[in-house]
Amino acid sequence: MASNNFIDYVKVCCRSGRGGAGSHHFFRAKGLPNGGPDGGDGGRGGHIILEGDSQLWTLLHLQYQKHVIAGHGQGGGENLRSGAQGEDVILHVPLGTIARDAETGEKKVEITEHGQRVILTPGGRGGLGNDHFKTATNQAPQYAQPGEPGIEEWVVLELKLLADVGLVGFPNAGKSTLLSVVSAAKPKIADYAFTTLVPNLGVVAYRDYKSFVMADIPGIIEGAAEGRGLGTRFLKHIERNSMLLFMIAADSDDIAAEYQVLISELEQFNPELLEKRRVLAITKADLIDDELEAEMRVTLPADVPSVFISSLTNKNIQPLKDMIWKALHE
């Protein structure tokens, strides 16, 4: 998928509907010229609502929708008839979408489940009709409430991908290749840095019809947390992954050093990322022989489960899945 098809940040102006005014009508009929108040209530103004949709994985469809306007409530009528509610506007968003106040950055709502509905910008309440204000001493109230105004606000919608496993590694570590082998995802693959410019998701089949979701996050380079390379643009997606699969190529000059650089970049971006469970995969194991693999194994970090794999030959792909499943369910 082209990079311009993945949109994880949009800013929209939301305007909810104003409430309808209450009616100050009085009942009139032949033989009953002085009937009591029968003004109905005004209708509620339309809400702007976010709804989770598991079929979406980008905010692309909202990229050019800069203004979202809900309908106004209608005024109340005679005979205690309430006014119609204003038409709601429902914005369908991917799971993992967060809405923030554009000025303060404060989180307003978060969508994590399919079908979940949350009111983003509430419509104004309809006014009460004059029937509500009659008393023993005021049998003919001339007052009815006006409807409340709607709300106009700028909102930022930000997507953080929801996945079980996030792939973390330098460019050309083999992340996209692994995803293409273990799932039906078809990420772009080439032998140059930053082939992956957008996150890719794939469903990985496991034993006994089980499965988990894997996310290929664009490659990290040293200094990414400070804005180098692709910077922090995609690091935020790692925050939502249940566990992290670190991937380092077997032809690396120093696997342990590369691993520490990756750890450092994540820590600078968000120290809480280091609390996630980790697995380390040494990729492109088809490039080395058994003797060299044994020598390299003793240099690997002792605090993280590790395995040598080859997406080209399928070496240890199933053991890798087993390690991931175990980490996900410990």
C-alpha positions as CSV (number, residue, x, y, z in Angstrom):
1,M,0.0,0.0,0.0
2,A,1.4,3.4,-0.9
3,S,2.6,5.6,1.9
4,N,0.1,8.3,1.3
5,N,-2.7,5.8,2.0
6,F,-1.8,5.5,5.6
7,I,-3.0,8.5,7.7
8,D,-2.7,8.3,11.4
9,Y,-3.4,12.0,12.3
10,V,-6.2,14.3,11.3
11,K,-7.5,17.6,12.7
12,V,-11.2,18.3,12.3
13,C,-13.6,21.1,13.4
14,C,-16.6,19.5,15.1
15,R,-19.9,21.5,15.5
16,S,-22.7,19.8,17.3
17,G,-26.3,20.8,16.9
18,R,-28.1,23.4,19.0
19,G,-31.1,22.3,21.0
20,G,-34.6,23.3,19.9
21,A,-36.5,25.8,21.9
22,G,-39.4,24.8,24.1
23,S,-42.9,25.9,23.1
24,H,-45.0,28.4,25.2
25,H,-48.3,27.4,23.6
26,F,-51.7,27.3,25.4
27,F,-54.5,24.9,24.6
28,R,-57.4,26.5,22.9
29,A,-60.7,24.7,22.0
30,K,-64.3,25.6,21.5
31,G,-65.8,26.1,24.9
32,L,-62.4,26.2,26.5
33,P,-60.8,29.5,25.5
34,N,-58.5,29.6,28.5
35,G,-56.9,26.1,28.4
36,G,-53.7,25.5,30.2
37,P,-50.1,25.5,28.9
38,D,-49.4,22.6,26.5
39,G,-46.0,23.7,25.0
40,G,-43.8,20.7,24.2
41,D,-40.0,20.4,24.7
42,G,-37.5,21.2,22.1
43,G,-35.4,18.4,20.5
44,R,-31.8,17.7,21.4
45,G,-29.2,18.9,19.0
46,G,-27.2,16.3,17.1
47,H,-24.2,14.6,18.6
48,I,-20.9,13.9,16.8
49,I,-20.1,10.3,17.7
50,L,-17.1,8.1,17.2
51,E,-17.7,4.5,16.4
52,G,-15.0,1.8,16.3
53,D,-14.7,-0.2,13.0
54,S,-12.3,-3.2,12.9
55,Q,-12.4,-3.1,9.1
56,L,-10.5,0.3,9.1
57,W,-6.8,0.7,9.8
58,T,-6.2,4.3,8.7
59,L,-7.8,7.7,9.1
60,L,-7.5,8.3,5.4
61,H,-11.3,8.7,4.9
62,L,-11.3,11.6,7.2
63,Q,-8.2,13.4,5.8
64,Y,-10.2,15.9,3.8
65,Q,-13.3,16.2,6.0
66,K,-12.2,19.3,7.9
67,H,-15.6,20.3,9.2
68,V,-18.1,17.9,10.8
69,I,-21.5,19.5,11.5
70,A,-24.5,17.8,13.2
71,G,-28.1,18.8,12.8
72,H,-30.1,21.2,15.0
73,G,-32.9,20.1,17.2
74,Q,-36.4,21.3,16.3
75,G,-38.6,23.5,18.5
76,G,-41.4,22.0,20.6
77,G,-45.0,22.1,19.5
78,E,-48.5,22.3,20.9
79,N,-50.3,19.5,22.7
80,L,-47.0,18.6,24.5
81,R,-45.4,17.5,21.2
82,S,-41.6,17.4,21.5
83,G,-39.4,18.7,18.7
84,A,-37.4,16.3,16.6
85,Q,-33.8,15.6,17.6
86,G,-31.0,16.9,15.4
87,E,-29.3,14.4,13.2
88,D,-26.3,12.8,14.7
89,V,-23.1,12.4,12.7
90,I,-21.2,9.2,13.2
91,L,-17.5,9.1,12.4
92,H,-16.2,5.5,11.8
93,V,-12.6,5.2,13.0
94,P,-10.1,2.3,13.4
95,L,-9.6,0.6,16.7
96,G,-6.8,2.4,18.6
97,T,-8.1,5.9,17.7
98,I,-7.7,8.6,20.4
99,A,-9.5,12.0,20.2
100,R,-7.7,15.0,21.8
101,D,-8.6,18.6,22.3
102,A,-6.6,20.4,19.7
103,E,-5.7,23.3,21.9
104,T,-4.9,21.6,25.2
105,G,-3.9,18.1,24.0
106,E,-6.2,16.6,26.6
107,K,-7.6,13.1,25.7
108,K,-11.3,13.2,25.3
109,V,-12.2,9.7,24.2
110,E,-10.5,6.5,23.1
111,I,-11.9,3.7,20.8
112,T,-10.6,0.2,21.4
113,E,-13.5,-2.1,20.4
114,H,-15.5,-2.8,17.3
115,G,-18.9,-1.2,17.5
116,Q,-17.9,0.9,20.5
117,R,-19.7,4.3,20.3
118,V,-18.6,7.4,22.2
119,I,-20.1,10.9,22.0
120,L,-17.2,13.1,21.0
121,T,-19.1,16.5,20.8
122,P,-22.5,16.5,22.5
123,G,-25.4,18.4,21.1
124,G,-27.2,21.1,23.0
125,R,-30.2,20.0,25.2
126,G,-33.6,21.0,24.0
127,G,-35.5,23.7,26.0
128,L,-38.5,22.8,28.2
129,G,-41.9,23.8,27.1
130,N,-44.1,26.1,29.3
131,D,-46.1,23.1,30.6
132,H,-43.1,22.4,32.9
133,F,-43.4,25.8,34.6
134,K,-47.1,25.9,35.7
135,T,-47.6,26.2,39.4
136,A,-50.5,26.7,41.8
137,T,-49.9,30.4,41.6
138,N,-49.0,30.6,38.0
139,Q,-51.5,28.7,35.9
140,A,-50.5,30.4,32.6
141,P,-46.7,30.6,32.4
142,Q,-45.5,32.6,29.5
143,Y,-42.0,31.2,29.7
144,A,-40.4,28.3,27.9
145,Q,-36.7,27.5,27.8
146,P,-34.6,28.2,24.8
147,G,-32.5,25.3,23.5
148,E,-28.8,25.1,24.5
149,P,-26.3,26.0,21.9
150,G,-24.2,23.4,20.3
151,I,-20.4,23.1,20.8
152,E,-17.8,24.0,18.2
153,E,-14.3,22.7,18.8
154,W,-11.2,21.6,17.0
155,V,-10.4,17.9,17.7
156,V,-7.3,15.9,16.8
157,L,-7.8,12.2,15.9
158,E,-4.7,10.2,16.4
159,L,-4.3,6.5,15.5
160,K,-2.2,4.1,17.5
161,L,-2.3,0.7,16.0
162,L,-3.6,-2.2,18.1
163,A,-1.6,-5.4,17.7
164,D,-0.4,-8.2,19.8
165,V,3.2,-8.2,18.6
166,G,5.2,-5.1,17.4
167,L,8.3,-5.7,15.3
168,V,11.2,-3.5,16.4
169,G,14.5,-3.3,14.5
170,F,16.7,-1.3,12.2
171,P,16.0,-0.9,8.5
172,N,16.7,-4.1,6.5
173,A,16.4,-6.3,9.6
174,G,13.9,-8.5,7.8
175,K,10.7,-7.3,9.5
176,S,8.6,-7.0,6.4
177,T,9.9,-10.3,5.0
178,L,8.9,-12.1,8.2
179,L,5.4,-10.6,8.2
180,S,5.0,-11.7,4.6
181,V,6.0,-15.2,5.5
182,V,3.9,-15.7,8.6
183,S,0.7,-13.8,7.5
184,A,-1.2,-12.8,4.4
185,A,0.1,-9.3,4.6
186,K,2.1,-8.1,1.5
187,P,4.4,-5.3,2.7
188,K,6.8,-3.7,0.3
189,I,10.2,-5.5,0.5
190,A,13.5,-4.3,-1.0
191,D,17.2,-4.3,-0.1
192,Y,17.5,-0.6,0.8
193,A,16.8,1.3,4.1
194,F,13.3,2.5,4.9
195,T,11.5,0.2,2.5
196,T,8.6,0.3,4.9
197,L,7.2,3.8,5.2
198,V,3.9,2.9,6.8
199,P,3.0,0.3,9.5
200,N,1.6,-3.0,8.2
201,L,-0.6,-5.4,10.1
202,G,-0.9,-9.2,9.6
203,V,-2.8,-12.0,11.3
204,V,-0.5,-14.8,12.1
205,A,-2.0,-18.3,12.2
206,Y,-1.0,-20.4,15.2
207,R,-1.7,-23.9,16.5
208,D,-5.3,-25.2,16.9
209,Y,-6.8,-22.4,14.9
210,K,-5.4,-19.7,17.2
211,S,-3.9,-16.5,15.9
212,F,-2.3,-13.2,16.9
213,V,-1.9,-9.9,15.2
214,M,1.6,-8.7,14.2
215,A,2.5,-5.1,13.3
216,D,5.5,-4.2,11.2
217,I,6.6,-0.8,12.4
218,P,8.9,1.3,10.1
219,G,12.6,0.8,11.0
220,I,14.3,2.6,13.9
221,I,17.7,4.2,13.5
222,E,20.0,5.6,16.3
223,G,18.6,9.0,17.2
224,A,15.0,8.2,16.1
225,A,13.7,9.4,19.5
226,E,15.3,12.8,18.7
227,G,13.8,13.0,15.2
228,R,16.4,11.4,13.0
229,G,15.3,9.2,10.1
230,L,11.5,8.7,10.4
231,G,11.8,10.0,13.9
232,T,9.0,9.4,16.4
233,R,6.2,9.4,13.9
234,F,5.8,5.6,14.2
235,L,7.3,4.9,17.6
236,K,3.9,5.7,19.1
237,H,2.4,2.7,17.4
238,I,4.6,0.4,19.5
239,E,2.9,1.7,22.7
240,R,-0.2,-0.3,21.9
241,N,1.5,-3.6,21.3
242,S,1.2,-6.3,23.9
243,M,4.8,-7.5,23.4
244,L,7.8,-6.5,21.3
245,L,9.7,-8.7,18.9
246,F,13.2,-7.3,18.4
247,M,14.8,-8.2,15.1
248,I,18.5,-7.9,14.3
249,A,20.2,-9.4,11.2
250,A,22.8,-12.1,11.6
251,D,25.3,-10.1,9.5
252,S,25.3,-7.3,12.1
253,D,28.7,-6.2,13.3
254,D,27.6,-6.3,16.9
255,I,24.2,-7.8,17.8
256,A,24.4,-6.9,21.4
257,A,25.3,-3.3,20.6
258,E,22.4,-2.9,18.1
259,Y,20.0,-4.4,20.7
260,Q,21.1,-1.8,23.2
261,V,20.6,1.0,20.7
262,L,17.1,-0.2,20.1
263,I,16.4,-0.4,23.8
264,S,17.8,3.1,24.3
265,E,15.6,4.6,21.6
266,L,12.5,3.1,23.0
267,E,13.4,4.2,26.5
268,Q,14.0,7.8,25.4
269,F,10.6,7.8,23.6
270,N,8.6,6.2,26.4
271,P,10.3,4.3,29.3
272,E,7.1,2.3,29.9
273,L,7.9,0.4,26.6
274,L,10.6,-1.4,28.4
275,E,8.0,-3.0,30.7
276,K,6.6,-5.0,27.8
277,R,7.6,-8.6,27.3
278,R,10.3,-9.1,24.6
279,V,11.6,-11.8,22.3
280,L,14.8,-11.4,20.2
281,A,15.0,-12.9,16.7
282,I,18.3,-13.0,14.9
283,T,17.2,-12.9,11.3
284,K,18.9,-14.0,8.0
285,A,20.3,-17.0,9.8
286,D,20.7,-18.7,6.4
287,L,23.8,-16.4,5.9
288,I,25.8,-18.0,8.7
289,D,26.8,-21.6,9.4
290,D,26.2,-23.6,12.6
291,E,29.6,-22.8,14.1
292,L,29.2,-19.1,13.7
293,E,25.7,-19.2,15.1
294,A,27.0,-21.0,18.2
295,E,29.7,-18.4,18.7
296,M,27.1,-15.5,18.3
297,R,24.7,-17.2,20.6
298,V,26.9,-16.6,23.7
299,T,27.0,-12.9,23.0
300,L,23.2,-12.5,23.0
301,P,21.4,-10.7,25.9
302,A,20.7,-13.1,28.7
303,D,17.5,-11.4,29.9
304,V,15.4,-12.0,26.8
305,P,14.4,-15.2,25.0
306,S,16.2,-15.4,21.6
307,V,16.1,-17.5,18.4
308,F,17.9,-17.6,15.1
309,I,15.5,-17.6,12.2
310,S,15.4,-17.4,8.4
311,S,12.3,-16.2,6.6
312,L,13.9,-17.4,3.4
313,T,14.3,-21.1,4.5
314,N,11.6,-21.0,7.3
315,K,14.3,-22.0,9.8
316,N,12.8,-21.8,13.3
317,I,9.7,-19.9,12.3
318,Q,7.4,-22.3,14.3
319,P,9.7,-22.1,17.4
320,L,9.5,-18.3,17.0
321,K,5.7,-18.4,17.0
322,D,5.8,-20.6,20.1
323,M,8.0,-18.1,21.9
324,I,5.7,-15.3,20.9
325,W,2.6,-17.2,22.0
326,K,4.2,-18.0,25.4
327,A,5.2,-14.3,25.9
328,L,1.7,-13.2,25.0
329,H,0.1,-15.5,27.6
330,E,2.5,-15.6,30.5
